[in-house]
Amino acid sequence: MNHKQRSCTLDMTVYRRSILATLGVAATAGLLRMVQGDGLAYALTQEERDKITPDEIISRGKKGNERFRSGKRKQRDLLREQKNTAKSQHPAAIVLSCIDSRAPVELILDLGIGDTFNSRVAGNIANEDVLGSMEYACAVAGSKLVLVMGHTNCGAIKGAIDNVRLGNLTGLLGKIRPAIELTQYHGDRTAKNSLFVNAVARKNVELTMVAIHTGSSVLKELEDKGHIKIAGAMYSVETGAVEFFS
């Protein structure tokens, strides 16, 4: 082999090594993306959940709602979340919301599997069973936020305003009626007036928060000690925005 041939062979060897090195870096980067999730959202670990405060959880909810409204929700590997939470769960909050199909908490707050306990009942009212579920979530499982979320254009609120009577629904709507009576509103106080309906829905959230405080000494004590926070929220089905309040 002459000098020219040896030089060519050497150049090809260097080239191959360069290509292999590049592929190696790319493969390593790909592996890291698989391990680290490539920016994908993932379920909270207990350590992560225990480090954050109730206000930080609310802040995350606000940011999640902003992503939802902007169409920039986090990419999620739901199968991985399902597998990672199969043996244990560490939800940061329990959310009491309405059964309305337009108000799925996980979507509008950009949450995933294992992020929240979810209790849904028409008109987001609290009874003994709901309170017991909240006590389990906070006192046993370690959740730090109790969030009562109402929404605009609520059918349960309209039914209560119209005094609808239908089987077991009659009793449920009866639990909403105090919110109608306590809503201060000057104008048309009928179910056809969306402004009045939404005002009642907000008052209903506020009264549900009061019911949680008065109906559960367990939750009240946890909040008094600063371990949890009981908060309210209103979701607009028209705009997609969530308003949080205490």
Residue, then its C-alpha position, 0 to 999 in steps of 0.5 A: m500500500n502506497h502513501k496515497q492509499r494509506s492516507c485515504t484509508l486513514d481518512m476513512t477510519v477517522y470519518r467512520r469514528s466521527i460518524l460512530a461518535t456522532l451516532g453514539v452521542a445521538a443514541t445517548a441523548g435519545l436514551l436520556r430523553m427516554v429516561q428523563g421523559d423528554g420534557l413530558a409531564y409525569a405524576l408527582t412523587q411523594e417527596e415532590r408533593d410533600k415539598i410544595t405548599p397549598d399556594e404553590i399547588i394553586s399556582r401550578g393550577k393557574k399555570g396549567n389553566e393558562r396552558f390549556r387556554s393557549g392550546k399548549r398543554k404539556q405532552r404526557d405519556l399516560l401509559r407511563e403515568q398509569k404504570n408509575t402510579a399503579k402501586s402508590q399515589h400522591p395527589a396534591a389536591i382533592v377537587l370537588s366539582c360538578i358532573d358537567s361534561r364541559a368541566p373536566v378538571e384534569l384537562i382544564l388544569d392540565l393535570g395527569i394521572g395521580d395528580t388529584f383526587n376528584s369528587r364530582v356531583a351535580g352542583n358541587i355540593a358537599n355531603e357526609d360522603v364527600l367530606g369523608s372522602m376529603e378527610y381521607a385525601c388530606a388526613v390519610a393520603g397527604s393532599k394539601l389542597v381542598l378545591v371546590m370548583g363551580h362553573t358558569n352556565c350550570g344546569a344544576i344551578k338553573g334547576a335549583i332556581d327553577n325549583v325542579r322536582l324529579g326523584n332524588l334530584t329534588g333533594l340534591l337541588g334543595k341543597i343549592r337553594p340557600a345559595i339562591e336566597l343569599t345571592q345579592y343580585h339586582g335584576d332578573r332572578t331567573a334561570k334565563n339570566s346567565l349573570f344571575v345563574n353565574a352569581v348563584a354558582r359562585k355563592n354556592v361554591e362559597l357556601t360549600m366551602v363553609a360547609i366543609h369548614t363546619g362539617s369536618s373538624v378534621l379538615k378545619e384542624l388541618e387548615d388551622k395548622g397550615h397543613i392544608k388550604i380550602a379554596g374555591a374556583m369558578y370555571s368559565v365554560e365560555t372562555g376556558a378560564v379558571e378563577f381561584f379564590s379563598 
